[in-house]
Amino acid sequence: MRTYYLEEMTWPEIEKALAEGYKTVVIFSGAVEQHGPHLPEATDAIRAHAEAGDFAKRLGKALAAPVIRPGVSDPHMPFPGSITLRAETYMMIIEDYIDSYLKHGFDTFVLASTHGGNMPAMEEAAVRCREKHPEAAIVTGCSMADVMQMLAEAEKNEGLPKGVCGGHSCEFETSMMLAVSDLVQMDKAEAGFMGGLTEEVSDKMNTEGLRAVSANGIMGDPTGATRERGMRFFETMQQLQLKIIKEKLERERKYLW
C-alpha cells in the first residue's frame, strides 16, 4: 500500500483497495484550540493525522479518512485563536463522512479522537449512525476515562512526578508532538495547573473556561518532555486504541454478520 490516507490516494487506487477488501475507514477527530505557549493550535489535529494513518495500517484492511480538524472546544474559547464547533455540527460532519463512504462500498467505521472534548458528541454520533445504518459496523475508540488511566500509568512507568501528565499540553502531549512534529517550542514550555482533572475542576472548566483553571492553558508540566519519550507514548496510545477497537469490532461484527 503506497499510503493509508484516503486523501492522498487517487480514485483508481481507492477502487482497487475496496476490491481487495479494504472496507474499513478510520475517522479520527482533532481540534484547533490553544495548547499553551509552546504547542501550536493544531496540536490535536496533527496528532490525529499521525495516529490515524499508523492505526489504519496496524488494524489491517483499513484506510484513514481526512481528519476532522476542528472539534468541540468550548472551554478553550477564552484563549485567542481557538475554534469550536457546536456538538450538533460536529456530529453532522461524522454522519456525512459515514454516509459518503457507505456509498462507495465501505462497511466498517472506527471513530476516535485525540481531543477529549469531542468524545461525548462522538459517542452520540456513533449511536445515531448505527440507527441510520444498521448494516454498518460503527465503533468508537478510547474514552476520556481510558486516556486518564493511561496517563497515570504512563507517569508511573516513566518514573515521572504525579501530575506532570495532566491531560492538556502536558508531558505526555508535548512528548507526543516532539515525536510527530517540528512545531514544538520547548524554550517556551512551562508548568500549568497541577491539581489534576477532578470532577470539580472539570465542572469549572466547562462553565467558566479553562483559563479560569490554568492561566497559561496547560494542565500538567511539559518541561521535561522528550522526543524519545514521545515515541514510547505514541506506541502506548496506539496499542490501547487497538485493543479497545479490536474488541468492539469483534462484538459488532458477530452481531451484524
Helices and strands as residue ranges (DSSP letters): G 6-8, H 11-19, E 24-29, H 43-59, E 62-64, G 74-76, H 87-103, E 108-113, G 116-118, H 119-132, E 137-140, H 144-158, H 171-180, G 186-188, H 199-208, G 210-212, H 227-256
